[in-house]
Amino acid sequence: MHTIQWSDTYLIGLPDLDAEHRRMVAMINAVIAAAADGNPPKTVLGLIDDFMALMLPHMKTEQEMMEPLAMPQGIAHRRRHLAGHAEFIRRINALRADIADGRECNSDLDGLGVFLTVPELINSDYEMVGELRRERLLHNG
Ligand SMILES: [Fe+2]
């Protein structure tokens, strides 16, 4: 079973987002553990919903933070970062459908690998901080 091990290298230096990232990793591991333990789809879907209840507002916060980026590099970053969010949501929705239809759950955990892309999203946040700083849009750092 592949879970995500929290690493302080994931810290981006913004305490609120860092705290949410830490909670996300714990919630993802709960989803993966519940699936691996053979829990019914309803249980696994409920845990995914709990995770998304944190993830969606988190993504919205980041989107709002990136809105004022105006330099070419900042705009390019925002485009990549938003595409990463959209792709993640697309894959989560596909996974939810697979679990609901019984195509994915306790036997084949491949679909849950979508969660393993979360460190990439956190890496994207790290780049975001750099772009916000470059354009002097970060007031607390
Ligand atoms: Fe994030």
Boltz pocket constraint, residues with backbone or C-beta under 6 A from the ligand:
constraints:
  - pocket:
      binder: B
      contacts: [[A, 17], [A, 21], [A, 58], [A, 62], [A, 121], [A, 122], [A, 125]]
      max_distance: 6.0
